């Protein structure tokens, strides 16, 4: 139980659409929370940008609103969780941004990645970085920024925030592993990858572990002067840490604008990541890196937001309409910027199949919500093929409040789904690691903190699940169908998992 003078840990989660801040007491309870919105711009098809200064202000606003709910002076450590593959370039002397913050959702690197793939370097990039050659990752976007706005300091969001906090030009190793510029096994910038993408090493930050004294938090709020930032993590990595307390053998699903399926793993020698998945560094604590397998879904909550705009309703209304729709009549494959895991097909196109004169907006809403669970199911199948059976899924993110979606997730995977007790799991994971590093908890105490709430068990018969997946994979194959310039058809769709 918290006392008036017990220590608090501040967890800050800088996400795509908002920055969230929480205060966690020694018993693991969240005693204060706040959020500040962040705009996303789409200047042209496939381009997704944010403003670095606006991002910094959203962090300050969220922290200030959160701290106002608690007496000052009790925060002893700060942890940061950040969106990952987004990248920004800034002036080394003034700290001013030299261009936009190019979002992880942005696809402007598609042409560069396609050219590299045509040159046959995709296997090399995958072997070194652990990642498939795809414009979602930082490298191709970094090349674009440098070509148009360089030279300068180049970094992902963690690097940008630590620079603004006075921590110098550094980046956390897990975030660095998402750039496609890091040799994932050596945990150092790869000369071969830097040459492929045309990124000079002098523009990049120094790679540091997830824990340590990264910076003084005083720039976040005057009351935090002298309080150290003791942990930095990518948002998906932080969610896994919060679910599992660093323990292996757990698989989590984070639902957000996109979705991430991730579980701890041990890389095998010089082998590349299993097909359809990424090999990444979850975190590095006490010089011991924790490797993870991950599959990234590009459009989850973004699909709901898109349909809400089409129907001119709020996203919450889409979720309500879905419960009134007929399941299976429509399929939406939300390949708005291609498909992520396990297909990694940047040429796939968003489609809706199975509609007719009797189709209603409720059926469209049903298909949009269901597409989230079906995409996650494909990644879970790939993870099981790579690492063995998964016993249950640990779920977090705002959409976990949708009981209909969570039951669907259990049904289409045939696995129990256990939902996090609180939705702010990325911020909580950052706070947990920061508190561990700052001496608030021991590893045993941390592992015993409460985490999970409601559990959903699958009820869909196996035969129905197989039919549902076959219909979904047929729709995915259509989204991946190629039409040649000469008018002929080239069927490249994989039947993986069907």
Backbone torsions as a table, in degrees:
resi	resn	phi	psi	omega
1	UNK	NA	135.8	-178.6
2	UNK	-72.4	143.0	174.7
3	UNK	-114.5	162.6	-175.9
4	UNK	-58.9	-22.4	-178.9
5	UNK	-114.2	12.3	-179.8
6	UNK	-74.3	152.8	-176.1
7	UNK	-69.9	153.1	175.9
8	UNK	-124.3	150.7	174.2
9	UNK	-117.3	132.2	177.5
10	UNK	-95.1	123.8	174.7
11	UNK	-111.3	128.2	-178.9
12	UNK	-120.5	124.4	178.4
13	UNK	-114.3	106.6	179.0
14	UNK	-91.1	104.7	-176.4
15	UNK	-107.2	-175.6	-175.7
16	UNK	-67.1	-45.2	-174.3
17	UNK	-104.8	-9.0	-178.8
18	UNK	-165.3	161.1	168.9
19	UNK	-109.8	131.0	179.1
20	UNK	-114.3	145.7	177.0
21	UNK	-134.1	139.3	178.5
22	UNK	-134.8	153.4	169.9
23	UNK	-112.6	129.2	-176.9
24	UNK	-118.1	130.8	178.9
25	UNK	-90.8	179.0	-173.7
26	UNK	-65.7	-20.4	177.8
27	UNK	-85.4	-1.7	-179.7
28	UNK	90.7	1.2	-179.8
29	UNK	-80.2	141.7	172.7
30	UNK	-84.1	114.5	-174.2
31	UNK	-101.4	-10.3	176.6
32	UNK	-158.4	148.0	176.5
33	UNK	-154.0	152.6	179.6
34	UNK	-155.2	163.1	-179.0
35	UNK	-144.8	146.3	175.8
36	UNK	-131.2	128.8	-175.6
37	UNK	-71.9	160.0	177.7
38	UNK	-139.6	128.3	-176.9
39	UNK	-76.6	149.5	173.3
40	UNK	-122.7	132.0	-178.5
41	UNK	-111.9	145.7	177.8
42	UNK	-124.3	80.3	-174.2
43	UNK	-66.7	-20.9	178.7
44	UNK	-162.6	162.2	179.0
45	UNK	-53.5	129.5	178.4
46	UNK	85.8	-9.5	-178.9
47	UNK	-102.6	129.2	-179.5
48	UNK	-133.7	119.7	-174.2
49	UNK	-132.3	157.8	170.7
50	UNK	-136.0	171.5	-178.9
51	UNK	-106.6	125.7	-176.7
52	UNK	-61.3	-39.2	179.2
53	UNK	-69.1	-39.6	176.3
54	UNK	-62.6	-39.6	178.0
55	UNK	-60.6	-46.1	179.3
56	UNK	-60.9	-42.6	179.8
57	UNK	-65.5	-34.8	178.1
58	UNK	-65.0	-34.7	175.8
59	UNK	-65.3	-47.1	179.6
60	UNK	-60.9	-42.8	-178.3
61	UNK	-65.0	-43.9	-179.4
62	UNK	-65.0	-43.4	179.8
63	UNK	-64.1	-45.0	-179.2
64	UNK	-61.3	-44.7	-179.7
65	UNK	-65.6	-35.7	179.2
66	UNK	-69.8	-46.0	-178.3
67	UNK	-66.6	-26.1	179.8
68	UNK	-65.6	-13.5	-178.2
69	UNK	-92.6	2.9	-176.7
70	UNK	-141.1	147.9	175.9
71	UNK	-58.6	143.4	-177.5
72	UNK	-71.6	160.2	171.5
73	UNK	92.4	-0.7	-176.4
74	UNK	-98.6	-13.3	-178.8
75	UNK	-74.4	126.4	-177.8
76	UNK	-113.1	-13.1	-179.6
77	UNK	-158.1	153.2	180.0
78	UNK	-128.1	137.3	174.5
79	UNK	-121.5	140.3	179.6
80	UNK	-113.7	133.6	170.8
81	UNK	-120.7	138.0	-172.3
82	UNK	-138.4	152.9	165.8
83	UNK	-60.4	149.8	-163.8
84	UNK	-101.1	-71.7	-166.0
85	UNK	-74.2	-6.0	176.2
86	UNK	-62.9	150.9	-172.8
87	UNK	-143.3	147.2	-179.9
88	UNK	-139.1	151.6	177.9
89	UNK	-119.7	134.1	-179.1
90	UNK	-140.5	162.1	-179.4
91	UNK	-72.1	129.7	-175.3
92	UNK	-64.6	-31.4	-176.2
93	UNK	-89.5	-45.0	-175.4
94	UNK	-94.0	-20.8	-175.6
95	UNK	78.8	3.6	-178.6
96	UNK	-77.6	136.6	176.0
97	UNK	-60.0	140.6	179.3
98	UNK	-100.6	-0.1	-179.9
99	UNK	-173.6	-173.4	179.7
100	UNK	-73.1	160.3	165.5
101	UNK	-81.1	114.3	-175.9
102	UNK	-88.1	118.8	-170.6
103	UNK	-69.7	156.0	172.8
104	UNK	-60.0	-25.5	179.5
105	UNK	-77.3	-14.1	-173.2
106	UNK	-68.4	143.6	-176.6
107	UNK	-117.6	19.5	-176.4
108	UNK	-67.4	-13.7	178.2
109	UNK	-88.4	6.4	-175.9
110	UNK	-58.3	-45.5	-177.2
111	UNK	-64.5	-41.6	178.8
112	UNK	-63.5	-44.3	179.5
113	UNK	-64.6	-39.2	178.7
114	UNK	-64.1	-39.2	178.2
115	UNK	-64.9	-41.5	178.3
116	UNK	-65.4	-40.7	178.1
117	UNK	-62.0	-40.3	178.8
118	UNK	-64.3	-27.9	177.4
119	UNK	-80.9	-2.7	175.6
120	UNK	81.5	20.4	-175.7
121	UNK	-97.3	0.0	-178.7
122	UNK	-57.0	-43.2	178.3
123	UNK	-61.7	-38.4	177.9
124	UNK	-64.1	-45.7	179.8
125	UNK	-61.4	-40.1	-179.8
126	UNK	-69.1	-40.9	-178.7
127	UNK	-64.7	-42.2	-177.1
128	UNK	-77.1	-45.4	-172.6
129	UNK	-91.8	-19.1	-174.9
130	UNK	80.7	4.2	-173.5
131	UNK	-121.5	144.5	172.9
132	UNK	-69.0	151.7	179.7
133	UNK	-70.3	107.5	-173.8
134	UNK	-153.2	142.8	-178.5
135	UNK	-69.6	-7.8	175.4
136	UNK	-62.4	-35.3	-175.1
137	UNK	-76.6	165.3	-165.6
138	UNK	-68.9	-33.3	-164.8
139	UNK	-55.7	-49.7	-176.8
140	UNK	-66.1	-36.6	177.1
141	UNK	-68.7	-36.9	177.4
142	UNK	-62.6	-40.5	178.5
143	UNK	-61.5	-40.4	179.2
144	UNK	-64.0	-45.8	-179.7
145	UNK	-60.8	-44.3	-178.8
146	UNK	-66.1	-38.2	-179.0
147	UNK	-64.9	-36.3	-174.4
148	UNK	-100.4	-25.1	-173.4
149	UNK	-130.0	-5.3	-174.2
150	UNK	-76.0	174.4	0.2
151	UNK	-84.7	172.2	178.8
152	UNK	171.7	-168.7	175.1
153	UNK	-85.4	126.8	-177.7
154	UNK	-111.3	135.4	178.9
155	UNK	-167.8	161.3	172.7
156	UNK	-81.0	-178.8	-171.1
157	UNK	-62.8	-35.9	177.7
158	UNK	-61.4	-41.2	-179.6
159	UNK	-65.5	-41.2	178.8
160	UNK	-61.8	-45.7	-178.9
161	UNK	-67.8	-42.9	-179.9
162	UNK	-65.6	-35.4	175.5
163	UNK	-62.0	-44.3	179.8
164	UNK	-67.8	-23.9	177.7
165	UNK	-85.5	-0.5	179.8
166	UNK	86.8	15.3	-178.1
167	UNK	-87.3	2.6	-179.2
168	UNK	85.5	-172.2	-177.9
169	UNK	-95.2	87.5	-177.3
170	UNK	-133.3	163.1	174.8
171	UNK	-142.8	144.3	179.0
172	UNK	-73.9	141.9	-169.8
173	UNK	-61.0	-36.4	179.2
174	UNK	-66.6	-41.6	176.0
175	UNK	-66.2	-38.6	178.2
176	UNK	-61.7	-32.4	-178.5
177	UNK	-71.3	-8.9	178.4
178	UNK	-97.8	3.7	-177.1
179	UNK	-85.0	-19.0	-170.2
180	UNK	66.3	22.1	174.3
181	UNK	-117.9	-8.1	-177.2
182	UNK	-97.7	135.3	167.7
183	UNK	-73.1	107.0	-167.4
184	UNK	-65.7	-24.6	-179.9
185	UNK	-89.6	-33.6	176.9
186	UNK	-83.5	-17.6	-177.8
187	UNK	58.2	43.8	179.3
188	UNK	-145.7	154.2	178.2
189	UNK	-58.9	134.8	-176.0
190	UNK	-90.5	119.9	176.6
191	UNK	-57.1	-37.9	-179.0
192	UNK	-65.2	-44.1	-179.4
193	UNK	-69.9	-38.0	177.3
194	UNK	-61.0	-39.2	179.4
195	UNK	-68.9	-41.5	-179.6
196	UNK	-58.7	-43.3	-175.4
197	UNK	-94.0	-5.1	178.7
198	UNK	70.7	36.1	-179.7
199	UNK	-108.3	117.6	179.0
200	UNK	-74.6	139.5	-176.8
201	UNK	-63.6	-28.3	-178.5
202	UNK	-67.0	-17.1	177.1
203	UNK	-82.5	-15.1	-171.9
204	UNK	-94.1	155.1	178.8
205	UNK	-78.3	164.8	173.9
206	UNK	-76.8	136.5	-177.7
207	UNK	-84.7	129.1	-177.5
208	UNK	-128.9	160.5	176.9
209	UNK	-65.2	170.2	-179.5
210	UNK	-72.2	-29.1	-177.8
211	UNK	-113.1	161.6	-177.4
212	UNK	134.7	-176.4	175.2
213	UNK	-93.4	94.8	-173.0
214	UNK	-81.0	-35.4	-176.6
215	UNK	-171.1	168.6	170.6
216	UNK	-89.4	134.8	-175.3
217	UNK	-84.1	5.7	-176.4
218	UNK	-58.3	-30.0	179.4
219	UNK	-69.0	-18.3	177.0
220	UNK	-75.8	-36.2	-177.4
221	UNK	-167.7	139.9	-178.0
222	UNK	-55.6	-32.9	-178.2
223	UNK	-71.2	-11.6	-178.8
224	UNK	-97.0	6.8	178.2
225	UNK	-58.1	127.2	-178.3
226	UNK	89.4	-8.3	179.0
227	UNK	-88.2	126.3	-175.9
228	UNK	-82.7	146.5	166.1
229	UNK	-85.0	109.4	-170.8
230	UNK	-106.8	-1.7	178.0
231	UNK	-153.4	140.3	174.1
232	UNK	-136.5	134.1	-178.0
233	UNK	-145.5	152.6	165.0
234	UNK	-66.8	152.3	-172.8
235	UNK	-61.1	-43.0	179.9
236	UNK	-67.7	-36.5	178.1
237	UNK	-65.8	-40.5	179.1
238	UNK	-64.1	-38.7	178.0
239	UNK	-64.1	-42.1	176.8
240	UNK	-62.0	-41.2	179.7
241	UNK	-63.0	-40.6	179.7
242	UNK	-66.6	-38.4	178.4
243	UNK	-66.1	-45.4	-164.8
244	UNK	-110.6	-5.6	-177.2
245	UNK	52.4	36.0	177.8
246	UNK	78.8	7.2	-177.6
247	UNK	-86.7	139.2	177.8
248	UNK	-73.5	169.2	175.0
249	UNK	84.9	10.6	178.3
250	UNK	-113.9	144.3	176.6
251	UNK	-124.3	128.2	-178.4
252	UNK	-120.3	156.4	173.7
253	UNK	-123.6	121.6	174.4
254	UNK	-104.2	121.1	179.8
255	UNK	-99.5	127.2	178.3
256	UNK	-156.3	-144.6	174.2
257	UNK	-55.9	-47.2	165.7
258	UNK	-111.0	-166.3	175.7
259	UNK	-139.6	153.1	179.7
260	UNK	-131.2	130.1	172.0
261	UNK	-110.4	122.6	-172.2
262	UNK	-145.0	143.0	173.7
263	UNK	-148.4	147.8	179.7
264	UNK	-65.6	146.1	-178.2
265	UNK	-153.1	164.6	174.8
266	UNK	-112.7	119.0	-179.7
267	UNK	-65.0	144.9	-178.2
268	UNK	-102.4	99.1	175.0
269	UNK	56.9	-129.0	-179.1
270	UNK	-99.1	10.8	-179.0
271	UNK	-67.1	147.2	174.9
272	UNK	-75.8	168.4	175.4
273	UNK	-61.5	150.2	178.5
274	UNK	-57.6	153.9	-177.7
275	UNK	-55.3	132.6	176.8
276	UNK	87.2	-9.4	-176.5
277	UNK	-121.6	164.7	176.4
278	UNK	-108.4	144.1	168.5
279	UNK	-100.0	122.0	-175.2
280	UNK	-138.1	166.6	176.3
281	UNK	-97.3	117.0	179.8
282	UNK	-68.5	-50.7	178.0
283	UNK	-167.1	164.3	176.2
284	UNK	-130.2	116.5	-177.8
285	UNK	-125.9	126.2	179.7
286	UNK	56.9	41.8	177.0
287	UNK	65.8	12.8	178.7
288	UNK	-113.2	105.8	-178.8
289	UNK	-74.8	139.9	173.9
290	UNK	-102.6	111.8	-179.9
291	UNK	-86.1	152.6	-178.9
292	UNK	-140.9	151.7	168.5
293	UNK	-99.0	138.3	-176.7
294	UNK	-144.0	146.6	168.5
295	UNK	-123.4	130.7	-176.2
296	UNK	-108.5	128.5	177.0
297	UNK	-104.0	126.4	-170.7
298	UNK	-76.9	-31.5	-174.5
299	UNK	-135.1	108.0	175.5
300	UNK	-122.9	-85.2	173.6
301	UNK	-60.0	-28.6	177.7
302	UNK	-61.2	-31.9	177.6
303	UNK	-65.8	-41.9	179.3
304	UNK	-65.6	-42.6	178.6
305	UNK	-62.4	-40.2	178.7
306	UNK	-61.7	-48.6	-177.8
307	UNK	-67.4	-35.5	176.3
308	UNK	-59.1	-40.0	176.9
309	UNK	-66.3	-40.4	179.4
310	UNK	-63.4	-42.6	-177.0
311	UNK	-86.9	-6.4	-178.7
312	UNK	59.7	47.7	176.7
313	UNK	-133.6	172.3	174.7
314	UNK	-79.6	154.4	178.8
315	UNK	-56.2	-34.5	178.6
316	UNK	-61.6	-32.4	178.6
317	UNK	-70.4	-32.3	175.6
318	UNK	-61.1	-44.4	178.9
319	UNK	-62.2	-39.0	178.4
320	UNK	-67.8	-44.3	179.5
321	UNK	-60.7	-34.0	-178.4
322	UNK	-59.3	-34.9	-178.8
323	UNK	-68.7	-15.1	179.9
324	UNK	-99.8	-8.2	-177.2
325	UNK	-84.8	163.1	178.9
326	UNK	-90.6	124.2	-178.3
327	UNK	-76.5	135.4	174.0
328	UNK	93.2	-13.9	179.3
329	UNK	-73.5	-37.9	179.8
330	UNK	-119.4	150.8	168.3
331	UNK	-130.9	132.2	171.3
332	UNK	-110.9	121.6	173.1
333	UNK	-102.6	104.0	-169.5
334	UNK	-84.0	60.8	-179.7
335	UNK	-87.4	56.8	-175.9
336	UNK	-64.5	-31.7	175.1
337	UNK	-127.9	39.7	-172.4
338	UNK	86.7	-177.6	178.7
339	UNK	-112.0	137.6	174.6
340	UNK	-85.8	-140.6	-177.1
341	UNK	-63.8	150.0	-5.5
342	UNK	-89.3	10.7	-173.6
343	UNK	-88.8	-38.8	-177.1
344	UNK	47.3	61.4	-176.6
345	UNK	-122.4	99.4	-177.1
346	UNK	-79.9	-1.6	176.9
347	UNK	-102.5	-1.7	175.8
348	UNK	-64.4	149.5	-178.0
349	UNK	-120.1	143.1	178.1
350	UNK	-64.7	133.3	-179.8
351	UNK	-141.1	160.2	169.2
352	UNK	-127.1	126.7	-177.6
353	UNK	-120.2	157.2	173.4
354	UNK	84.3	8.3	-178.9
355	UNK	-89.4	156.2	179.5
356	UNK	-152.5	-168.0	-177.1
357	UNK	-64.3	-23.9	179.9
358	UNK	-90.5	-0.5	-178.6
359	UNK	-68.5	141.2	-177.9
360	UNK	-119.7	166.7	178.0
361	UNK	-65.3	-28.1	175.9
362	UNK	-63.0	-36.7	178.1
363	UNK	-68.9	-37.1	176.0
364	UNK	-63.7	-42.5	179.0
365	UNK	-63.4	-40.9	177.7
366	UNK	-59.1	-45.0	-178.9
367	UNK	-66.7	-37.4	179.9
368	UNK	-65.5	-47.1	179.2
369	UNK	-65.1	-44.1	-177.8
370	UNK	-64.2	-30.3	-179.2
371	UNK	-61.1	-29.4	178.8
372	UNK	-63.8	-52.6	-179.3
373	UNK	-64.2	-35.3	-179.6
374	UNK	-69.2	-39.9	177.0
375	UNK	-64.9	-43.1	177.3
376	UNK	-61.0	-40.8	179.7
377	UNK	-60.1	-37.9	178.0
378	UNK	-63.6	-39.6	-179.9
379	UNK	-70.7	-39.9	177.7
380	UNK	-60.5	-40.4	177.4
381	UNK	-61.0	-43.5	177.8
382	UNK	-62.9	-38.5	-179.9
383	UNK	-68.1	-37.4	178.0
384	UNK	-67.6	-37.3	177.0
385	UNK	-64.8	-32.7	-176.2
386	UNK	-83.8	-39.0	-168.9
387	UNK	-124.9	2.2	179.0
388	UNK	99.6	177.0	-173.8
389	UNK	-59.6	144.1	173.3
390	UNK	-103.0	128.8	-176.3
391	UNK	-80.2	-41.7	178.2
392	UNK	-157.8	159.7	177.7
393	UNK	-102.6	136.5	176.5
394	UNK	-103.4	118.9	-169.2
395	UNK	-112.4	143.0	175.6
396	UNK	-148.3	170.8	-178.2
397	UNK	106.3	160.1	-176.8
398	UNK	-53.1	-42.4	-178.9
399	UNK	-62.4	-12.5	177.8
400	UNK	-67.2	-14.2	174.9
401	UNK	-71.3	-14.2	179.5
402	UNK	-86.1	98.2	-176.7
403	UNK	-61.6	-33.2	178.2
404	UNK	-61.8	-44.4	178.7
405	UNK	-66.1	-41.9	-178.2
406	UNK	-65.6	-39.2	176.8
407	UNK	-65.7	-39.9	176.8
408	UNK	-61.9	-40.1	179.0
409	UNK	-61.8	-43.0	176.5
410	UNK	-62.6	-41.2	-176.0
411	UNK	-67.8	-43.5	-174.5
412	UNK	-79.7	-16.4	175.0
413	UNK	-100.3	-17.7	-174.7
414	UNK	70.1	20.8	-177.6
415	UNK	-122.2	149.8	171.7
416	UNK	-68.3	144.1	178.3
417	UNK	-118.8	121.7	178.9
418	UNK	-110.2	123.2	-172.8
419	UNK	-93.7	138.6	176.3
420	UNK	-59.5	144.3	-178.5
421	UNK	-65.6	-30.1	178.5
422	UNK	-126.6	145.7	-178.0
423	UNK	-75.4	-18.9	-173.7
424	UNK	-84.6	54.0	-168.7
425	UNK	-75.4	-31.6	177.4
426	UNK	-65.0	-44.8	176.2
427	UNK	-62.6	-37.2	-179.6
428	UNK	-68.0	-40.7	178.2
429	UNK	-62.6	-41.1	177.0
430	UNK	-63.1	-41.0	177.9
431	UNK	-65.3	-40.1	179.7
432	UNK	-61.0	-47.9	-178.3
433	UNK	-68.5	-37.3	177.5
434	UNK	-64.7	-41.9	179.1
435	UNK	-67.7	-36.0	175.4
436	UNK	-64.6	-46.7	179.4
437	UNK	-65.2	-32.1	-178.5
438	UNK	-89.3	2.8	175.2
439	UNK	85.0	11.7	178.7
440	UNK	-73.4	-37.1	178.8
441	UNK	-130.2	151.6	165.9
442	UNK	-86.3	169.5	178.6
443	UNK	-61.9	-39.0	179.2
444	UNK	-65.2	-45.8	179.4
445	UNK	-61.7	-39.1	180.0
446	UNK	-64.8	-41.6	-178.8
447	UNK	-66.1	-21.4	-177.5
448	UNK	-93.5	-3.1	179.7
449	UNK	-67.5	145.9	179.8
450	UNK	-67.0	143.1	-175.7
451	UNK	-135.5	-43.5	-165.0
452	UNK	-116.7	155.6	-179.2
453	UNK	-122.1	-116.1	-170.9
454	UNK	-65.5	145.3	179.0
455	UNK	-119.0	132.7	178.6
456	UNK	-111.4	130.7	178.7
457	UNK	-108.9	145.4	-179.4
458	UNK	-68.0	139.7	178.3
459	UNK	-126.1	-10.0	-178.6
460	UNK	-72.3	130.2	177.9
461	UNK	-59.0	149.2	-177.0
462	UNK	-57.4	-41.2	-178.7
463	UNK	-63.9	-36.9	178.3
464	UNK	-69.6	-37.8	178.0
465	UNK	-64.0	-42.7	179.6
466	UNK	-63.8	-42.1	178.6
467	UNK	-64.1	-42.9	179.7
468	UNK	-60.4	-44.9	-179.0
469	UNK	-67.5	-37.1	178.2
470	UNK	-63.1	-42.4	178.5
471	UNK	-65.6	-41.1	178.8
472	UNK	-63.5	-45.0	-178.7
473	UNK	-67.3	-28.0	173.5
474	UNK	-65.6	-40.4	177.2
475	UNK	-66.7	-40.5	178.0
476	UNK	-61.6	-41.2	179.3
477	UNK	-61.0	-36.5	178.2
478	UNK	-68.4	-38.1	178.0
479	UNK	-64.5	-26.6	-177.5
480	UNK	-98.8	3.9	179.7
481	UNK	-64.7	136.3	179.7
482	UNK	-103.6	133.9	172.3
483	UNK	-111.4	118.5	-176.3
484	UNK	-74.0	163.5	179.9
485	UNK	-64.1	-26.6	-178.7
486	UNK	-82.8	-3.8	177.0
487	UNK	100.5	-9.2	178.3
488	UNK	-78.2	166.5	-178.5
489	UNK	-107.4	136.6	177.2
490	UNK	-121.7	107.2	-176.8
491	UNK	-87.6	101.0	-179.5
492	UNK	-106.8	5.6	-174.5
493	UNK	-67.5	132.4	177.6
494	UNK	-81.6	144.8	175.3
495	UNK	-100.7	24.6	179.7
496	UNK	-56.7	126.1	174.2
497	UNK	85.0	-4.8	-178.7
498	UNK	-87.0	NA	NA
